[in-house]
Amino acid sequence: MKFLFFSMLSGCGWFWLSLVAMPIRNPQSQIRNPIDSGKVVYDTYCLACHQADGRGVPGQNPPLAKTDWVLGDKTRLIGVVLNGLNDPVEIGGETYDNPMPAHDFLTDQQVADVLTYVRSHFGNQAPPVKPEEVKSVRGKK
Amino acid sequence: MKKVTLLGAVLSLPLLALAGDPPARKPVPPADNAGITLPNGFAATVLSDGVGKARHAVVAPNGDVYVKLNQLADGKGIVRLRDANGDGKADATTAFGTFKGTGLAIANGYLYASSDTSVYRYPLKNGVVDETAQPETIVTGLTFQRAHAAKSIALDDAGKLYVNFGAPSNACQERDRVKGSPAQNPCPLLEDYGGIWQFDANRKNQRQSDGTRYATGIRNAVALEWNPVAKQLYALQHGRDMLATLFPELFNNEQSAELPAEEFLLVKKGADFGWPYCYYDQQRKQKVLAPEYGGDGKKTDRCASKEQPIMAFPGHWAPNDLLFYTGNQFPARYRNGAFICFHGSWNRAPLKQGGYFVAFVPFGKDGKPSGPYEPFAEGFAGGPEIMNPGDAVARPVGLAQGPDGSLYITDSVKGKVWKVRYGK
């Protein structure tokens, strides 16, 4: 756990770099915290479609709460954020039709933070995502 | 006090049930108007509690109500509700048609129904739809598109069929909805989408290329209707999304929730309403340049020459059906006016959502609104504030008028169908 904390601290430089490129309407946190910065990314780029409670929009934008798409394979999840998704998704008997736009303009750190946030909110409990994992998936594109 | 009242209510319930009302022959609206609120003098009954994922509806001359489904139920995509004893509740339900979709209309002796890639029609015999007939294919081979796929339809009185070709895009960026992705200029999607196409209502197996582009620059018009009095085509556009998400330096969440307007359009042949280059700002009362094309929320540029809406509504309310009331049952002021079904927003988040009601717009003899819009039927969502569309108990999606002048409203969540009457 301690190791995890330190490995995240080391991502600090990336975070401040990304701040320059990222428009933040409410810069609050001064201390590096992946959950806080993940929430900023979520509110800026994800919330409009997936909604404040992560439950999505029936028939259009899939939920992020308690679905294998979020809790399961990290590689698939990172890939969806980076490359988008053009096929309909079926979750719990409901089909979601809106395409997911690619978010490859986010930094590895931002993708890791937002996924760490999503995987630990909306009733989700799954391990964090590290920037190295995002980098690895981005490289395979 | 509350406890006593509650106890009384619980105790009296079995007694009421035992009393057993005689079978009603006239529509007797439940005291709560079936979960919705209406202006004084109007009352609603529930024709059906749920037919499935309902979209548009139409009523045949014999009073049968047809509802199009956006998801097949037991393999069928059109539901017929018949209220033989006239108590306001369907007592016979059948289904036919093996395609899902949105559009439904009755004209020149046929029931027209659309999937997202075709338009079909079934013949009427003595005012009754022949559901056993093999449907004729009128328009076919349309490209399957993910976003804004609904092929809503309208028919005029001169044998023409109008079909919505929604743009499979938010604002014609090279990569749809991707922040920083440049706009395509000119927008190539306008060749095949983002407009209303006109077809021969009686010719079989037409491709899109057999039709003509009747009007352009319309992002998506799920609400599309021919006005038989004004003899003009009308539509409502779903305005673009995500101004704040894509351009946080220009728009805050409040502006992004209100803008752009949902536009009520009088669609004349050859009209260009400006999508994706322009959007209507209801506060500035003008079309302004979209930020993807260099706009800053104020610049009008090429948008000054685009066709203006006849009325503007707050952003993202999702107008999904339009009906011009031609009946005699409702008070005279409703005659020839427009009912508009607002399915309800999702793109107003993180602010509370809006829409989820049926509006009425009075019309003058000039075929234009003669006054502001007013709420007609409300309360579908089941709460004063909806934050997530998934919390809405019901979402109004389709409108139809019965031969007796009653108004029918469909819901997309469970497929509930209300029948609204005026007077006793």
Interface residues (C-beta under 8 A of the other chain):
Chain A: P23 R25 D43 T44 Y45 L47 A48 C49 Q51 A52 D53 R55 G56 V57 P58 G59 Q60 N61 G84 N86 P88 T95 D97 N98 P99 P101 A102 H103 F105
Chain B: K53 N70 Q71 R146 A147 A149 R175 D176 R177 V178 K179 G180 D241 M242 A244 T245 P248 E249 N252 W346 N347 A349 P350 M387 N388 P389 G390 S412 V413
